[in-house]
Amino acid sequence: MDPRALSADEKDATISGKLQLVVKVEPDYPAVCIIVGGRVSTRNILVIFAVARRINAAVAGAAISVDLGHASITDDALEQLRDVAKNGLLPLSVDPARIPCRLRIEDSSHHPT
């Protein structure tokens, strides 16, 4: 991602290591999009998983998209996210109940992954 294309808030989030999350809910269809801003790493990816768990509990069976178009992500964090998307289960530390989770990874600046 080109750092010149970031807003002031996104630059602050990238520098500070904080994530910015916006949750968009589609009322007609059980679909939710988590739009992520900032730098995603293995140290903060659990925040995304925790939000996904809450969505999963509130809207059973919802399709959850994680949009990384406004974020940068480390390779290790991306691998963890892909594992959740592939296996359909959040990490045990986040969701001890192991409720199936329909997670999909997107990059709004490119194509879905």
N, C-alpha and C positions, 0 to 999 in steps of 0.2 A: 504494500500500500504506500502510495506517495504521501510523505508527511506534510507536504504543502497543501494537500487536499483535505486535511483534518480541520475541524472547527476548533475554536479556542478550548472548549470544554473537552473535546476528544484529545487534544494535545496535552492538557493537564492530566487527564486520566492515564494517558500513555506514559507520561513522565513519572507520575506518582505510583503507578502500578495498580491503581484502582480500576475496577470494571464498572462500566455503565451498562445497565440492563433496562430495556424497554420491553414490556410484555404486551403483545397485541392479541386480542381474543376475537375470533370470528364467531358472532352470535348464531348464525344460521347453520353452521357446521361445526362439530367439535374439533376445531383446529386452533392452535395457539402458536404464535411466533415469538421467540425470544431474540430480540435484536441486541447484539453485544457490541460494545465499544470499549476500547482500551487494549491492554496487552494481556492475553490469556496465557497462563502458565500452569504447571502442575501445582503451584502453590495456591492458585485461586480458582481453579476449574471446579472445585467442589461447590462453589457458589452457584455456578450454572446448574450443576446436578441437583442442588437443593431446591432451586426454583423449579426445575423440571419435576421434582418429586411432589412439590406442593401443587403444581398444575395437574399432575397425574391424579392426585388424591381428590382435587376439587372437580375435575372434569374427566370422569372415567372414560378411558378409551380415546382420549383426544390425540390427534396427530400433532406432535410438538416439533416445530422447526427451530433450529438454532442458526440465526443469520450472522455470519462472521464478516460481512461486507464492510463493517466499520471498525474491525478489530484486527490485531495481529495475533498470531498464536504460535507457540513453540511446537516443535515436532512431537515432543512427548505428550503434550496436552492434546494435540490433534489426534494422536494415536488413541488416547483414552476416550476421547469423544467418539471416534470411529468405532471403538470396541462396544460402547454403549449402543450406538446406532445399529450395529450388526447383531449384537446379542439380545437387544430388546430389554435389557435389565440395567438399572442404575447400580453403582457400586454398593456393596453390602454396608459400608460405613455410612452411606447416605440414606439408603432404603433397606433397613433390615427385613421388612415385610416381603421384599423382592417382587413387587407388583410389576407386571409387564409394562414397558414404557415404549411408545412408538415415537422414537426420536429420529430426526433427519437433519443433516448438516447442509446448510446453504451458504453461499457467498454471493450476496446481491450484486457485487461488482463483477462477478464472473458467472459460472454455472454451478448448479448443485453438485455436491460431492457425496 
